[in-house]
Amino acid sequence: MPLHPQAVAFLKLMDTGAAPAEPDVEAMRAGTRANPYRGVGPDLAETEDGAVGDVPIRIYRPESGTLPALVYFHGGGWAIGDLDTADPMCRRLAAEAGCAVVSVGYRLAPEDPFPAAVEDAYAVTADVAGNTGRYGVRPGAVAVAGDSAGGNLAAVTALRARDEGLPLAHQLLMCPNTDSALDSASFAEFGEGYGLSAATMAWFFGHYIGYADRFDPRVAPLRAADLSGLPPATVLTAEYDILRDEGEEYARALEAAGVPVELRRHDGMIHNFVTSPEVFDDAVTAREWAASRLRQAFDREQR
């Protein structure tokens, strides 16, 4: 379908002319922190800041008692975003999915390139799953989720958890990075003028990967030799997103490996629309569907 009128209006609003030849990471971080379009999430019964080793976390609980848990990784090209930028989404998922949410303030590139974010993501997930009493979490009821680069970290964490014998209940991947070739049809078609540009994505990858192998499955989970035995997945994509094709290809690869997966594309939408409910009506629809999928996953685990 054509680009949604809300997406057209948003892209016009965000158009500031020609992009700089070299993005300014501090300016990008400041702009992300100041972004008003995420809105404000609901009040919850409990929120608490803490840490796993040196990794900052924020815990959200919609009610008291023992709950399932979702470990959440924010987006931002592995270079921008933090606990505060993820706060509205985490609050909403906690309330709508009826679970505790543990948001992860993983280390960012270029100061801390790959595999720093991967190590932080897994360390927190393993701590939540291994110390359920500390978190008030139901044993065996831990899922992972993320948007954009956070979706990449969720997928990579699910792979490592399988290899380490750590069972997860679900993986929720929203507009995820799953490959590093930067050569898909959607990457070429929507590489300029649709929000996340091909040039910016290449900049993110370059600073995140450094001199590492760009096809390492911990960078590009689509390149993993074996996707069997992974937790059931929910994959959400946007029609006008340069990452659309790799997200959908990952969903198909999971299904081919015998992993239960539900894929939903939001037509007319742009990259990571789901994090901007103040702009996109579809953000609410997509998040509510994602939360319902998490509820179903936690209910299946309990039976």
FENRAHU-V70733 format. One record per pair of residues at least 24 apart in sequence whose C-alpha atoms are under 10 Angstrom apart, sorted by the first residue. I is the first residue (numbers start at 1). J is the second residue. Records with the same first field share a line. If there is no record, write none. Layout:
I = J  J
This chain:
1 = 239  240  266  267  268  269
2 = 239  240  267  268  269
3 = 194  239  240  267  268  269  270
4 = 240  267  268  269  270  280  282
5 = 268  269  280
6 = 268  269  279  280  281  282
7 = 194  195  240  268  269  270  271  273  279  280
8 = 194  268  269  270
9 = 279
10 = 37  194  195  270  279  280
11 = 193  194  195  270
12 = 193  194  195
14 = 195
15 = 193  195
19 = 197  199  200
21 = 199  200
22 = 199  200  203
23 = 199  200  203  204
25 = 79  80  109  110  204
26 = 79  80
27 = 80
28 = 76  79  80  81
29 = 76  79  80  81  82  85
30 = 80  81
31 = 80  81
32 = 76  80  81  82  84  85
33 = 80  81  82  83  84  85  86
34 = 85
35 = 85  276
36 = 85  276  278  279
37 = 273  275  276  277  278  279  280
38 = 85  86  87  88  89  273  274  275  276  277  278  279  283
39 = 87  88  89  275  276  277  278  279
40 = 87  88  89  91  92  277  278
41 = 86  87  88  89  90  91  92  93  94  95
42 = 87  88  89  90  91  92  93  94  95
43 = 88  91  92  95
44 = 91  92  94  95
45 = 95
46 = 100
47 = 91  100  101  102
48 = 102
49 = 83  102  103
50 = 102  104
51 = 104  105  124
52 = 104  120  123  124  125  126  127  128
53 = 120  123  124  127
54 = 105  106  107  120
55 = 104  105  106  107  117  119  120  121  123  124
56 = 82  83  103  104  105  106  107  120  124
57 = 82  83  101  102  103  104  105  106  124
58 = 83  84  86  87  90  101  102  103  104  105
59 = 90  91  94  100  101  102  103  104  135
60 = 87  90  91  92  93  94  95  99  100  101  102  103
61 = 90  91  94  95  98  99  100  101  102  135  136
62 = 91  92  93  94  95  96  97  98  99  100  101
63 = 94  95  98  99  100
64 = 100  136
65 = 136  137  138
66 = 99  100  132  133  135  136  137  138  139
67 = 98  99  100  101  132  135  136  137  138  139  141  142  298
68 = 94  97  98  99  100  101  132  135  136  137  138  139  140  141  142  143  169  294  295  297  298  299  301  302
69 = 94  97  98  99  100  101  102  125  128  129  132  135  136  137  138  139  140  141  142  143  144  169  294  298
70 = 94  97  98  99  100  101  102  103  125  128  137  141  142  143  144  145  146  168  169  170  171  172  294
71 = 100  101  102  103  104  121  122  124  125  126  128  129  142  143  144  145  146  154  171
72 = 101  102  103  104  105  121  124  125  143  144  145  146  147  150  151  153  154  172
73 = 102  103  104  105  106  117  121  144  145  146  147  148  149  150  151  152  153  154
74 = 103  104  105  106  145  146  147  148  149  150  151  152  153  154  275
75 = 146  147  148  149  150  151  152  153  174  175  176  177  272  275
76 = 108  147  148  149  150  204  272
77 = 108  109  148  149  150  152  177  196  200  201  202  203  204  205  207  208
78 = 106  107  108  109  110  112  113  114  116  117  118  148  149  150  152  153  204  205  207  208  209
79 = 106  107  108  109  110  111  112  113  117  149  204  205  207  208
80 = 107  108  109  110  149  204
81 = 105  106  108  150
82 = 106  107  108
85 = 275
86 = 146  147  275
88 = 275  276  277
89 = 146  147  274  275  276  277  287
90 = 146
92 = 284  287  288  291
93 = 287  288  290  291  292  294
94 = 291
95 = 291
96 = 287  288  289  290  291  292  294  295
97 = 287  288  289  290  291  292  293  294  295  296  298
98 = 291  292  294  295  298
99 = 137  138  141  142  143  291  294  295  298
100 = 135  136  137  138  142
101 = 135  142  143  144  145
102 = 128  135  144
103 = 145  146
104 = 150
106 = 150  153
108 = 207  208
109 = 204  205  206  207  208  209  210
110 = 204  205  206  207  208  209  210
111 = 207  208
112 = 207  208  209  210
113 = 205  206  207  208  209  210  211  212
114 = 205  207  208  209  210  211  212  218  219
115 = 208  209  210  212  218  219
116 = 208
117 = 150  153  208
118 = 152  153  154  156  157  160  218  219
119 = 153  157  218
120 = 153  157
121 = 150  153  154  156  157
122 = 153  154  156  157  158  160  161
123 = 157
125 = 154  157  158  161  166  168
126 = 157  161  164  166  167
129 = 166  167  168
130 = 166
138 = 298  302
139 = 301  302
140 = 166  167  168  169  298  301  302
141 = 167  168  169  170  297  298  299  300  301  302
142 = 166  167  168  169  170  171  297  298  301
143 = 167  168  169  170  171  172  231  232  233  294  297  298
144 = 168  169  170  171  172  173  231  233  294
145 = 170  171  172  173  174  176  233  234  290  294
146 = 171  172  173  174  175  176
147 = 172  173  174  175  176  177  236  271  272  273  274  275
148 = 173  174  175  176  177  178  237  243  247  271  272
149 = 173  174  175  176  177  178  204
150 = 174  175  176  177
151 = 175  176  177  178  235  236  247
152 = 176  177  178  179  218  219  220  221  222  247
153 = 177  178  218  219  220  221
154 = 221
155 = 217  218  219  220  221  222  230  231  233  250
156 = 217  218  219  220  221  222  224
157 = 218  221
158 = 221  227  229  230  231  232  233
159 = 217  218  221  224  226  227  228  229  230  231
160 = 218  230
161 = 230  231
162 = 227  228  229  230  231
163 = 229  230
167 = 229  230  231
168 = 230  231  232  301
169 = 230  231  232  233  294  297  298  299  300  301
170 = 230  231  232  233  234  260  261  293  294  296  297  298  301
171 = 230  231  232  233  234  235  261  293  294  297
172 = 231  232  233  234  235  236  261  262  290  291  293  294
173 = 233  234  235  236  237  247  251  263  290
174 = 234  235  236  237  238  247  264  271  272  273  274  275  286  287  290
175 = 235  236  237  238  241  242  243  244  245  246  247  248  265  270  271  272  273  274
176 = 235  236  237  243  244  246  247  248  250  271  272
177 = 201  219  220  221  222  242  243  244  245  246  247  250
178 = 217  218  219  220  221  222  223  243  244  245  246  247  248  249  250  251
179 = 214  215  216  217  218  219  220  221  222  223  243  245  246  247  249  250
180 = 205  209  213  214  215  216  217  219  220  221  222  223  246
181 = 214  215  220  246
182 = 242  243  246
183 = 242  245  246
184 = 242  243  244  245  246
185 = 242  243  244  245  246
186 = 239  240  241  242  243  244  245  246
187 = 240  241  242  243  244  245  246
188 = 242
189 = 240  241  242
190 = 239  240  241  242  243  244  270  271
191 = 240  241  242  243
192 = 242
193 = 240
194 = 240  241  242  269  270  271
195 = 240  241  242  270  271  272  273
196 = 240  241  242  243  270  271  272
197 = 241  242  271
198 = 242  243
201 = 242  243
220 = 246
221 = 250
222 = 246  247  249  250  251  253  254
223 = 250
226 = 253  254  257
227 = 253  254  255  256  257  258  259
228 = 253  254  255  256  257  258  259
229 = 254  257  258  259  260
230 = 254  257  258  259  260
231 = 259  260  261  297
232 = 258  259  260  261  262  297
233 = 259  260  261  262  263  293  294  297
234 = 260  261  262  263  264  289  290  293  294
235 = 261  262  263  264  265  290
236 = 262  263  264  265  266  272  274  286  287  289  290
237 = 263  264  265  266  267  269  270  271  272  273  274  286
238 = 264  265  266  267  268  269  270  271  272  273  274
239 = 265  266  267  268  269  270  271
240 = 265  266  267  268  269  270  271
241 = 268  269  270  271  272  273
242 = 270  271
243 = 270  271  272
244 = 270  271
262 = 293
264 = 289  290
